[in-house]
């Protein structure tokens, strides 16, 4: 694969989920201009694990997601881009950031679905929706709750599994852990376990300041 344009972010992009960006830095406007010359414009997204991408010396995750551009709108001082997460990639080497971040990457194998996982998917969906609704009601974990509990999922089981991972009220380091999943069953179990851990946090938060009972 030829070198890929990369966009390090402070958040994780998961497959089959949307990404909205406001581009105003000259290097990323240059990147966008070049990408739009392609028939299928895509760029890679990786999590900044430590440091600041703007100031340099940032530490970037090795595993990321390709983002396919589906909409571009111009504004007075920026370009607004909507993309959708696609295949996962592993960065094998970072190249010079001039004129914008680029890397050599390899594509990771897509997760495979087994119909026997249907009950596990249903369980994960029920847990995620319940905990998101509870977190929203309590006003807790606001940074990790990015979606409404009633968000509609894809009919495709692999796509809906990744979408559940995005909807779950988790921090970005947990989402990055999910991005490393090697099986659909393993991903679903991790979604359940991490979401239930957040549910325990919510339970403790919801009772810590509650009234004493006789």
Secondary structure, 3 states (H helix, E strand, C coil): CCCEEEEEECCCCCCCCEEEEEECCHHHHHHHHHHCCCCCCEEEEEEEEEEECCCEEEEECCEEEEEEEEEEEECCCCEEEEEEEEEEEEEEEECCCCCCCEEEEEECCCCCCCHHHHHHHHHHHHHHHHHHHHHHHHCCCCCCCCCCCCCCCCCCHHHHHHHHHHHCCCCHHHHHHHHCCCCHHHHHHHHHHHHHHHHHHHHHHHHHCCCCCC
